[in-house]
């Protein structure tokens, strides 16, 4: 197992969406360029002009119904996969009838949280945390 040595603080990494990063950079630049005043600065989003007009209430209700039924179907499928996975995870690699079971290494990487915490502790700083995005919740009220 290899150990990665962190050489730069992770606070320099911006994990926000590109549009959010762009808006944050714009606000930072405006703070530098504009004289200090107590009046708020209103930013106009360039993408706002591209937004379509408000959809009809029928279209909204239809989209919400599709969203709800799709969510229910996805949840049912996820339950089915979790139930089957309990057995499949126990299987050794090999052929089982028409099915091949094999495990291949992943190219995905994840942050070594213990190493990050140790790095920040060694430098006397708190680990920066990000809040999760709000969860979209759609419920039928009538």
LUMRO-786957 format. One record per atom (N, C-alpha, C, O): residue in three letters; z, y, x. Coordinates in steps of 0.02 Angstrom, whole numbers, plus 50000, padded with zeros to 5 digits. Each point is the difference from the previous one (the first is absolute). Layout:
BEGIN
ALAZYX ...
END
This chain:
BEGIN
UNK500004994150043 UNK500005005949957 UNK500005006250044 UNK500425000550046 UNK499135004049943 UNK499975006050041 UNK500405005649968 UNK500065000449938 UNK500215003850104 UNK500395005749977 UNK499615006350015 UNK499765000950056 UNK500175003449895 UNK499645006250009 UNK500505005550016 UNK500505000849966 UNK499365003050086 UNK500435005650018 UNK499715006349969 UNK499415001650009 UNK501005001949954 UNK499785006149969 UNK500065005750050 UNK500535000950030 UNK498945002849977 UNK500015005550048 UNK499995006849967 UNK500135005150032 UNK499714995149903 UNK499985006449965 UNK500384999349935 UNK499994994649969 UNK500345010750009 UNK500364999549936 UNK499534998949942 UNK499455002849999 UNK500754993149954 UNK499584998549943 UNK499965005849950 UNK499614999849953 UNK500805005250057 UNK499985005849955 UNK499335003650005 UNK499815003649954 UNK499824995450102 UNK499355003250007 UNK499474996849957 UNK499475003049990 UNK500654991149984 UNK499524996449960 UNK500065002449928 UNK500544999949971 UNK498925002350000 UNK500005002449931 UNK499754994549955 UNK499414998150002 UNK501034999349955 UNK499844994349958 UNK499755002149931 UNK499884995849957 UNK500025010650032 UNK499785002449935 UNK499254998949991 UNK499644998950048 UNK500145001549890 UNK499294999249985 UNK499625005850032 UNK500285005450010 UNK499074993650005 UNK499615005250034 UNK500005006649962 UNK500045005450031 UNK499934994449903 UNK499995006249961 UNK500665003650006 UNK500015006250003 UNK500544990149999 UNK500675003050007 UNK500075002950070 UNK500285005550008 UNK499484990950043 UNK500035002650068 UNK499615006450007 UNK500225004850032 UNK499184995449936 UNK499575005950003 UNK500365006049968 UNK499985005550026 UNK500344993449917 UNK500375005449966 UNK500595002350043 UNK500135006050003 UNK500224989350029 UNK500575001850042 UNK499775004150060 UNK500325004950019 UNK499114993150012 UNK499745003950056 UNK499805007049978 UNK500125004950036 UNK499584995749905 UNK499805006549974 UNK500615004449989 UNK499995005950017 UNK500544991249953 UNK500615004049989 UNK500305002250067 UNK500235005750006 UNK499764989950044 UNK500275001850066 UNK499605005750031 UNK500285004750028 UNK499064994949967 UNK499575005350026 UNK500125006649964 UNK500025005350031 UNK500054994349903 UNK500125006149962 UNK500665003250019 UNK500055006250003 UNK500464989850010 UNK500645002750021 UNK499935003750066 UNK500335005150011 UNK499244992450033 UNK499905003250065 UNK499595006549995 UNK500135004950034 UNK499374994949921 UNK499535005649997 UNK500225005749954 UNK499865005850013 UNK500484992549934 UNK500195005149951 UNK500675003250019 UNK500444996750028 UNK499635009849958 UNK500645003250014 UNK500544996949955 UNK499874997649945 UNK500745002550080 UNK500554997149963 UNK500145004449939 UNK500095006050006 UNK499924990949936 UNK500165003749939 UNK500364995249953 UNK499974993950009 UNK500375008949943 UNK500364995749952 UNK499554997649944 UNK500204995849960 UNK499205006950035 UNK499544998049947 UNK499714993250016 UNK499794998850057 UNK500194996649894 UNK499724993450013 UNK499245000450010 UNK499675004249971 UNK500084991350070 UNK499284999550012 UNK499734994649955 UNK500254994450001 UNK499255007249959 UNK499694995149956 UNK499384997250034 UNK499555003750018 UNK500454989749991 UNK499424996850031 UNK499554997349946 UNK500234996949952 UNK499125004350055 UNK499524997549952 UNK499684993850031 UNK499745000250056 UNK500304994349908 UNK499724993750024 UNK499245000049989 UNK499775001049944 UNK499854997950110 UNK499274999949995 UNK499764994449955 UNK499495000849966 UNK500874993650032 UNK499794994449960 UNK500125001149925 UNK499734996449958 UNK500685008650025 UNK500165001249930 UNK499375002049960 UNK499944998549941 UNK499605004950092 UNK499395002249966 UNK499564994049982 UNK499595000549955 UNK500504994050081 UNK499584994149988 UNK500284995649944 UNK499664995349979 UNK500935006149997 UNK500304995849949 UNK499635000849934 UNK499815005549982 UNK500094989049981 UNK499675000549936 UNK500475003049948 UNK500605000850012 UNK499115000949931 UNK500405002749946 UNK500484994649975 UNK499894994150012 UNK500625008149952 UNK500504995349973 UNK499654995049954 UNK499635002049955 UNK500494991550055 UNK499694995049956 UNK500285000349930 UNK500545002849988 UNK499104994349965 UNK500235000049931 UNK500614995549993 UNK500134995850043 UNK500255005349903 UNK500604995949990 UNK499824992749990 UNK500394995650019 UNK499035003049950 UNK499794993149991 UNK499874996650067 UNK500194994350011 UNK499495009450035 UNK499864997350066 UNK500654998750039 UNK500064995050035 UNK500415009649958 UNK500654999250033 UNK500364993949973 UNK500264995950038 UNK499765003449895 UNK500354994349969 UNK499664993450020 UNK500344995050013 UNK499005005049990 UNK499644994050020 UNK500164998250072 UNK500114994150016 UNK499905010850028 UNK500154998850071 UNK500724997450008 UNK500124995550040 UNK500345007449922 UNK500704997650004 UNK500074992949974 UNK500384996150028 UNK499265002249919 UNK500024993149974 UNK499714995250051 UNK500274994650011 UNK499175007350021 UNK499704995850053 UNK500484999350059 UNK500074994550028 UNK500255010949990 UNK500494999950054 UNK500564995149985 UNK500194995950042 UNK500075004549897 UNK500564995749980 UNK499794992749998 UNK500374995750025 UNK499055002749945 UNK499794993049997 UNK499834997350069 UNK500144994250015 UNK499575010050027 UNK499864997950069 UNK500634998850040 UNK500044995350039 UNK500465008949950 UNK500644999250034 UNK500324993449979 UNK500264996350041 UNK499735002349893 UNK500294993749975 UNK499644994050029 UNK500324995150019 UNK499015005149985 UNK499624994550029 UNK500164999250074 UNK500064994450024 UNK500005011150012 UNK500164999750072 UNK500704997150010 UNK500104996050046 UNK500375005949913 UNK500684997450006 UNK500014992549986 UNK500344996250035 UNK499295001649914 UNK499974992849984 UNK499694996250058 UNK500244994650018 UNK499235008050011 UNK499684996750057 UNK500474999850060 UNK500044994950035 UNK500335010549977 UNK500475000150056 UNK500564994949990 UNK500214996850048 UNK500035002349890 UNK500514994949986 UNK499724993150014 UNK500354995750027 UNK499035003149953 UNK499684993550011 UNK499934998550075 UNK500134994450022 UNK499675010650016 UNK499914999150072 UNK500684998750033 UNK500064995750043 UNK500465008149937 UNK500664999050029 UNK500264993049986 UNK500304996950044 UNK499595000649896 UNK500234993349982 UNK499644994750042 UNK500324995450025 UNK499035005249983 UNK499614995250038 UNK500165000550075 UNK500004995050036 UNK500145011049986 UNK500125001250072 UNK500614996350025 UNK500044998150059 UNK500465000949897 UNK500604996450020 UNK499834993150027 UNK500304997950050 UNK499234998749919 UNK499794993450024 UNK499515000650058 UNK500074996450050 UNK499455008049944 UNK499475000650050 UNK500295002050068 UNK499754997650051 UNK500765006549950 UNK500315002050063 UNK500324994150037 UNK500075000250061 UNK500114994649902 UNK500314994250031 UNK499504995250031 UNK500194995750040 UNK499175004949942 UNK499494995450024 UNK499835001250073 UNK499995005750024 UNK499874988850011 UNK499745000550069 UNK499255001649995 UNK499684998749949 UNK500055004050105 UNK499285001250002 UNK499634993449993 UNK500204995050028 UNK499265005249933 UNK499604993949992 UNK499595000249937 UNK499965005249966 UNK499734989150017 UNK499594999449940 UNK500414996749946 UNK500344995050011 UNK499625007849929 UNK500334997449941 UNK499474999849945 UNK499905004849964 UNK499774989450030 UNK499454999549953 UNK499455004850021 UNK499795000050057 UNK499985004249896 UNK499475004750018 UNK500275006450033 UNK499625004750013 UNK501034995649999 UNK500315006250025 UNK500194999350074 UNK500274994850020 UNK499595010450019 UNK500215000250070 UNK500575005250005 UNK499955005549975 UNK500584992450057 UNK500575004550013 UNK500025001350074 UNK500034995350040 UNK499975011049980 UNK500065001850070 UNK500325006950006 UNK499945004249955 UNK500374996850099 UNK500335006550013 UNK499655003150060 UNK499944996950053 UNK499845009249939 UNK499665003450055 UNK500385006350017 UNK500295003249956 UNK499724998750106 UNK500375006050020 UNK499705006349968 UNK499405000449988 UNK501035004349998 UNK499795006249968 UNK499885005450053 UNK500335000150051 UNK499195004249935 UNK499885005850043 UNK500435006049980 UNK500025005150034 UNK500324994249910 UNK500425005549976 UNK500615000750045 UNK500274995150024 UNK499935011049986 UNK500595001550041 UNK500515003749956 UNK499825003249951 UNK500814996150067 UNK500515003849965 UNK500475002850052 UNK500044997650056 UNK500315007549925 UNK500465003550045 UNK500614995650011 UNK500284997149954 UNK499935002450109 UNK500614996650018 UNK500585004849985 UNK500175004350041 UNK500124995049900 UNK500505004849977 UNK500615000250045 UNK500305005350009 UNK499904989050018 UNK500584999750044 UNK499865004050064 UNK500445003650024 UNK498954995850003 UNK499835003750061 UNK499975007549986 UNK500215004050042 UNK499534998049901 UNK499975007049982 UNK500705002949992 UNK500155005450026 UNK500294990949939 UNK500695002349991 UNK500355000550068 UNK500385004850011 UNK499504990550033 UNK500315000250067 UNK499745006050040 UNK500395003350034 UNK498974998049961 UNK499705005750035 UNK500335006649977 UNK500205004150041 UNK499844996849894 UNK500295006249974 UNK500745000450016 UNK500255005450015 UNK500114989049981 UNK500725000050017 UNK500105001850073 UNK500465003650017 UNK499104993850027 UNK500065001550071 UNK499885007450014 UNK500255002750049 UNK499365000649908 UNK499855007150009 UNK500445004549956 UNK499885006049995 UNK500614991049972 UNK500475003949959 UNK499695003249939 UNK500215005449980 UNK499294991449991 UNK499675002949942 UNK500014994949943 UNK500074994050010 UNK499865008749929 UNK499964995649942 UNK499274997849990 UNK499545003750016 UNK500384990349959 UNK499334997449985 UNK499725003949941 UNK500325000249947 UNK499105002950060 UNK499715003749943 UNK499804995149945 UNK499724994750013 UNK500415007349926 UNK499864995849943 UNK499525003749953 UNK500035006149994 UNK499554990149973 UNK499545002749950 UNK500184997149932 UNK500194994249995 UNK499765009949954 UNK500124997549932 UNK499374996449976 UNK499445001750019 UNK500674993449939 UNK499434996649970 UNK499675004549948 UNK500315004649974 UNK499064994150013 UNK499645003849948 UNK500304998149933 UNK500254994549991 UNK499735010149961 UNK500274998449934 UNK499634994149969 UNK499394999150010 UNK500974996949953 UNK499714994249967 UNK499715002149933 UNK500335003449960 UNK499054994750028 UNK499685001649936 UNK500254995049948 UNK499964994050010 UNK500315008649936 UNK500274995749948 UNK499665001849934 UNK500035005849978 UNK499654989449991 UNK499655001149937 UNK500324995449948 UNK500004993950008 UNK500265009049938 UNK500304996049947 UNK499735002249933 UNK499875006049989 UNK500054989249967 UNK499765001649932 UNK500595002349959 UNK500514996549997 UNK499445009349970 UNK500565002849963 UNK499964998749925 UNK500505001049965 UNK498934997050009 UNK499984998849928 UNK499754993149984 UNK499944998249941 
END
